[in-house]
Amino acid sequence: MNRIEQKNFRPRRREIFLGAALAVVAVLFAGCGKKAASPPPPPEVGVVTVATEPLPVTTELPGRMDAVRTAQVRARVAGILLKENYVEGSDVKAGDLLFQIDPAPLQASYDSAQAALAKAEASLKQTQAQADRYQTLVKIHAVSQQDFDNAVSSAAQGKADVLTAKANVETAGLNLGYATVTAPISGRSGKALVTEGALVGQNEATELAVIQQLDPIYFDFTESSVDVLRLRKQLADGQLQSVAPGAVKITLLLEDGSVYPHDGKLLFSDITVDPTTGMITLRAEFPNPDDVLLPGMFARGRLEQAVNDQAIAVSQRAVVHGADGGATVFVVTPDNKIEVRSVKAATALGDKWIVTSGLKTGDRVVVEGLQKIKPDMTVKPVPFVPPTNAPAMTQTNQ
């Protein structure tokens, strides 16, 4: 190799050594980066520890409202309707004037009965005086016994005529009073079923209007006899505790989904079962000061029937319902792994589900962070803090 070639070779050798050194450094840095990477920490989930608590056993039953008292206002005498004296749909009190039937012919009948009574009384006075005279004369044989007996009989007949005339006067007076049609009860009046000028009470007691007492108001609903038998068996077995007498509370759910602000009380349960439906009729009473509830209105009654001292309730956000209707929850095992647990939860209570099987006291149920977990994953459980605006605990059967 000549001197010029040696001079050119040395710089190339230095470049080769420098490239190799840089490659080694890069490999070392890459190795260091892999050693520095570590697995992510387990996700944090909010859990609630299962515990039993006493909760009311309630059920929702459909029914309809019914007036406490309903009065059909009818014409009790025949005549022409002269006047309607009330506002349709208004509240009326017992004794208020509703309709006026033409009293003229009834007044004439009353006057005629009065005249007949006066005539009967005058006739009685005459026959009684004659009987009194004959009583003295018969003792001295001035008149025959037959004449005396006839006079006494005439007097007795006169007394009977007077009683009949008095009864006719009383009847005519009643009919005259019936010409003024008044409200038999206090309540809400309906529409007038006849108008002025109509002939009413001819051969039948014509219905003029209907009055219904709306405060308080009845709620009639039905319950399956099967459910009643099941409840009684649970009470007998000690699974449930009976509600104290007089403490049965009923909440009303209206058609628009709102809750009626006044609680009702159970009045009675029917003693027979409808053979066609297998249902038992129950009746409750609700205050109705604002006339919100009307007869015939559909509603659902939420009835507290018993108390479960060992109930388990979990947040609705913790329960997942599948397409087949089955319910599952995620439970954190003692080694902080996720376990999928099938449960039976068919009854809602506010923002919770009542779980009747699948969970036991001490189980840790995941309530928050469900989207971050999967079965057998290791997690970091922390106590779940519920929001302060949680809904009230009211039970609903699904």
C-alpha positions in Angstrom: 0.0 0.0 0.0 1.4 3.4 -1.0 1.5 6.4 1.2 -1.6 8.0 -0.4 -3.8 4.9 0.1 -2.7 4.6 3.8 -3.7 8.2 4.3 -7.3 7.6 2.9 -7.9 4.3 4.8 -7.4 5.8 8.3 -10.5 8.1 8.1 -12.7 5.3 6.8 -11.7 3.1 9.7 -12.5 5.8 12.2 -16.0 6.2 10.6 -16.6 2.4 10.9 -15.7 2.4 14.6 -17.9 5.4 15.3 -20.9 3.8 13.6 -20.5 0.6 15.5 -20.2 2.4 18.8 -23.4 4.4 18.1 -25.3 1.1 17.3 -24.2 -0.4 20.6 -25.4 2.7 22.5 -28.7 2.6 20.8 -29.2 -1.1 21.7 -28.3 -0.3 25.3 -30.8 2.5 25.5 -33.5 0.3 24.0 -32.8 -2.4 26.6 -33.0 0.1 29.4 -36.4 1.3 28.1 -37.8 -2.2 28.2 -36.6 -2.7 31.7 -38.2 0.5 32.9 -41.8 -0.4 31.7 -44.1 -1.9 34.5 -47.7 -3.3 34.4 -50.5 -0.8 35.0 -52.0 -0.7 38.5 -55.4 -2.5 39.1 -58.4 -0.3 38.4 -60.2 1.3 41.3 -63.9 0.3 41.8 -66.5 1.5 44.3 -68.0 -1.4 46.3 -70.8 -1.8 48.8 -70.6 -4.5 51.4 -73.9 -6.5 51.5 -75.8 -6.3 54.8 -79.4 -7.2 55.7 -81.9 -4.5 56.8 -85.6 -4.4 57.6 -87.6 -3.3 54.6 -91.3 -3.2 53.9 -92.8 -5.8 51.5 -95.0 -3.9 49.2 -96.9 -4.7 46.0 -98.6 -2.6 43.3 -102.1 -3.5 42.5 -104.4 -1.9 39.8 -107.8 -0.4 40.6 -110.2 2.4 40.1 -111.5 5.2 42.2 -115.1 5.1 43.5 -117.2 7.7 45.2 -117.9 7.2 48.9 -121.6 8.1 48.4 -123.6 8.4 45.2 -127.1 9.8 45.1 -129.4 9.7 42.0 -131.6 12.7 42.2 -135.0 11.7 40.8 -138.4 13.3 40.4 -140.8 11.8 43.0 -143.9 13.4 41.6 -145.2 14.0 38.1 -145.1 17.4 36.7 -143.5 19.9 34.4 -139.9 20.9 35.3 -140.0 24.7 35.7 -136.4 25.6 36.7 -132.9 24.3 37.3 -131.5 26.0 40.4 -127.8 24.8 40.5 -124.7 25.1 38.4 -123.8 21.8 36.8 -120.5 20.4 38.1 -120.5 22.5 41.2 -120.3 21.5 44.9 -123.7 21.3 46.6 -124.7 20.8 50.2 -127.5 18.5 51.5 -130.8 20.4 51.3 -129.7 22.8 48.5 -132.4 23.5 45.9 -131.7 21.8 42.6 -134.9 21.7 40.6 -138.4 23.1 40.8 -141.3 21.1 39.5 -144.6 23.0 38.7 -146.4 23.0 42.1 -149.8 24.3 40.9 -151.6 20.9 40.4 -150.0 19.6 43.6 -151.1 22.6 45.5 -154.6 22.0 44.2 -154.5 18.4 45.4 -153.3 19.6 48.8 -156.1 22.1 49.1 -158.7 19.5 48.0 -157.4 17.1 50.7 -157.6 19.9 53.3 -161.3 20.5 52.3 -162.0 16.7 52.5 -160.6 16.7 56.0 -162.7 19.6 57.1 -165.8 17.9 55.7 -164.9 14.6 57.5 -164.4 16.5 60.7 -167.8 18.2 60.4 -169.5 14.9 59.7 -167.8 13.3 62.7 -168.9 16.1 64.9 -172.6 15.5 63.9 -172.5 11.8 64.2 -170.6 11.9 67.5 -173.2 14.3 68.9 -176.0 12.0 67.8 -174.3 9.0 69.4 -173.9 10.9 72.7 -177.7 11.8 72.7 -178.8 8.3 72.0 -176.6 7.0 74.8 -178.8 8.9 77.3 -182.1 8.1 75.6 -181.4 4.4 75.3 -181.2 4.2 79.1 -184.8 5.4 79.4 -185.9 3.4 76.4 -186.6 6.6 74.5 -184.8 5.1 71.5 -184.3 1.5 70.5 -181.0 -0.2 71.1 -180.7 -0.6 67.3 -180.9 3.1 66.7 -178.2 3.6 69.4 -176.0 1.1 67.9 -176.4 2.7 64.4 -175.4 6.1 65.9 -172.3 4.7 67.5 -171.3 3.0 64.3 -171.8 6.2 62.3 -169.6 8.1 64.8 -166.9 5.4 64.5 -167.1 5.6 60.7 -166.8 9.4 61.0 -163.6 9.0 63.0 -162.2 6.7 60.4 -163.1 9.2 57.6 -161.2 11.9 59.5 -158.1 9.7 59.8 -158.3 8.9 56.1 -158.7 12.6 55.3 -155.7 13.5 57.5 -153.6 10.9 55.7 -154.7 12.3 52.3 -153.7 15.8 53.5 -150.3 14.4 54.6 -149.7 12.7 51.3 -150.7 15.8 49.3 -148.4 17.8 51.5 -145.5 15.5 50.8 -146.2 15.5 47.1 -146.3 19.3 47.2 -142.9 19.3 49.0 -141.5 16.9 46.4 -142.1 19.6 43.8 -139.1 21.3 45.3 -136.2 18.9 44.5 -133.2 19.3 46.9 -129.8 17.6 47.2 -130.0 14.5 49.4 -126.3 14.5 50.2 -123.4 16.9 50.0 -121.0 16.4 47.1 -120.1 17.3 43.5 -123.1 17.6 41.2 -123.1 16.2 37.7 -124.8 17.5 34.6 -128.6 17.9 34.5 -130.2 15.0 32.7 -133.4 16.9 31.9 -134.1 20.5 30.9 -136.8 23.0 31.7 -140.2 22.2 30.2 -139.7 18.4 30.4 -142.5 16.2 31.8 -140.9 14.3 34.7 -142.1 11.6 37.1 -144.8 10.3 34.8 -145.2 6.6 35.5 -141.5 6.5 36.7 -139.1 8.4 39.0 -137.2 10.3 36.3 -133.5 10.7 37.0 -132.6 14.4 37.1 -129.0 14.5 38.1 -126.3 12.6 40.1 -124.4 13.8 43.1 -121.2 12.1 44.3 -119.3 12.6 47.5 -115.6 12.9 46.6 -113.8 13.7 49.8 -112.9 11.2 51.1 -112.9 8.8 48.1 -112.6 5.0 47.8 -110.0 3.1 45.8 -111.2 -0.4 44.9 -108.5 -2.8 43.7 -107.9 -6.5 43.3 -105.1 -8.9 44.4 -104.5 -12.5 43.2 -105.6 -15.2 45.7 -102.3 -16.9 44.9 -100.3 -13.9 46.1 -102.4 -13.7 49.2 -101.8 -17.4 50.0 -98.0 -17.0 49.4 -97.9 -13.9 51.7 -99.8 -15.7 54.4 -97.4 -18.7 54.2 -94.4 -16.5 54.4 -95.9 -14.8 57.5 -96.6 -18.2 59.1 -93.1 -19.5 58.4 -91.5 -16.4 59.9 -89.9 -15.3 56.7 -91.8 -12.0 57.0 -93.2 -10.0 59.9 -96.8 -8.8 60.0 -97.5 -5.1 59.8 -99.0 -3.7 63.0 -102.8 -3.4 62.9 -103.9 0.0 61.6 -100.4 0.6 60.3 -101.0 -0.6 56.7 -100.2 2.3 54.4 -101.2 2.6 50.8 -99.6 5.0 48.3 -101.4 5.9 45.1 -99.7 6.1 41.7 -101.7 8.1 39.2 -102.0 7.4 35.5 -99.4 10.1 34.6 -96.8 8.3 36.8 -97.0 10.9 39.6 -97.4 9.9 43.3 -100.6 11.1 45.0 -99.5 13.3 48.0 -101.9 11.8 50.5 -101.5 8.3 51.9 -104.6 6.1 52.2 -105.8 3.4 54.7 -107.0 -0.1 54.0 -110.7 -0.5 55.0 -111.4 -4.1 54.2 -110.6 -7.1 52.1 -113.4 -9.1 50.6 -114.2 -12.5 52.0 -114.8 -14.2 48.7 -112.7 -14.8 45.6 -114.1 -14.0 42.1 -114.4 -17.5 40.5 -113.9 -16.1 37.0 -110.7 -14.2 37.7 -109.3 -15.7 40.9 -109.0 -12.2 42.4 -109.9 -10.7 45.8 -111.3 -7.2 46.0 -109.9 -4.8 48.5 -110.9 -1.2 49.3 -108.9 1.7 50.6 -109.9 5.3 51.5 -108.0 8.4 50.5 -108.5 12.0 51.4 -109.4 14.1 48.4 -109.5 17.8 49.5 -108.6 19.2 46.1 -110.9 16.8 44.1 -107.8 15.5 42.2 -109.2 12.0 42.3 -112.4 11.3 40.4 -114.7 8.3 40.3 -113.7 5.8 37.6 -110.1 7.1 37.4 -107.5 4.3 37.0 -104.6 4.1 39.5 -102.2 1.7 41.1 -102.1 1.2 44.8 -98.7 0.5 46.5 -99.6 -1.5 49.5 -97.3 -2.3 52.4 -98.3 -5.9 53.4 -95.4 -7.0 55.6 -91.9 -6.4 56.8 -88.8 -8.4 55.8 -86.3 -8.1 58.6 -83.5 -9.8 56.6 -83.8 -8.1 53.3 -80.8 -7.4 51.0 -80.9 -4.3 48.8 -78.3 -3.3 46.3 -78.0 -0.2 44.1 -79.8 -0.5 40.8 -76.6 0.6 39.0 -74.9 -2.6 40.3 -77.4 -5.0 38.8 -77.1 -5.9 35.1 -80.2 -7.4 33.4 -79.7 -9.5 30.4 -81.9 -10.0 27.3 -83.3 -13.2 28.9 -84.4 -11.2 32.0 -81.7 -12.7 34.2 -79.8 -10.4 36.6 -76.1 -10.5 37.5 -73.8 -8.5 39.7 -70.0 -8.2 39.9 -68.6 -9.3 43.2 -65.1 -8.7 44.5 -63.6 -11.9 46.0 -61.4 -11.9 49.1 -58.3 -11.8 46.8 -59.7 -8.7 45.0 -60.7 -10.5 41.8 -63.9 -9.9 39.9 -66.5 -12.7 40.0 -69.8 -12.6 38.1 -72.7 -13.6 40.3 -76.2 -14.5 39.1 -78.9 -13.1 41.4 -82.7 -12.9 41.6 -83.8 -9.3 41.7 -87.4 -8.7 40.7 -88.5 -6.0 43.1 -87.3 -2.4 42.9 -87.2 -0.2 46.1 -86.3 3.4 45.2 -82.9 3.3 43.6 -82.2 -0.2 44.7 -83.1 -3.8 43.8 -84.3 -6.3 46.5 -82.1 -9.4 46.0 -83.8 -12.6 47.2 -81.0 -15.0 46.2 -77.4 -15.0 45.0 -75.9 -12.7 47.6 -75.1 -13.0 51.3 -74.0 -10.8 54.1 -70.4 -9.6 53.6 -70.2 -9.8 49.8 -68.6 -6.8 48.2 -70.7 -5.7 45.2 -69.2 -3.4 42.6 -71.4 -0.3 42.2 -69.0 2.1 40.5 -66.5 1.4 37.7 -68.3 -1.4 36.0 -67.1 -0.2 32.6 -63.5 -0.8 33.6 -63.7 -4.4 34.8 -64.1 -7.9 33.4 -64.3 -11.4 35.1 -61.2 -12.6 36.9 -59.6 -9.1 36.8 -57.7 -7.9 39.8 -59.1 -4.6 41.1 -58.6 -2.2 43.9 -61.9 -1.9 45.9 -62.8 1.3 47.7 -66.0 2.0 49.6 -68.7 3.6 47.5 -70.2 6.9 48.6 -73.8 7.3 47.4 -74.9 10.7 46.2 -76.9 12.9 48.6 -79.9 13.2 46.3 -80.8 9.5 46.2 -84.5 8.9 45.6 -86.8 7.8 48.4 -87.1 4.1 49.1 -90.4 3.0 47.6 -90.8 -0.6 46.5 -92.1 -1.7 43.1 -92.7 -5.2 41.9 -91.5 -5.8 38.3 
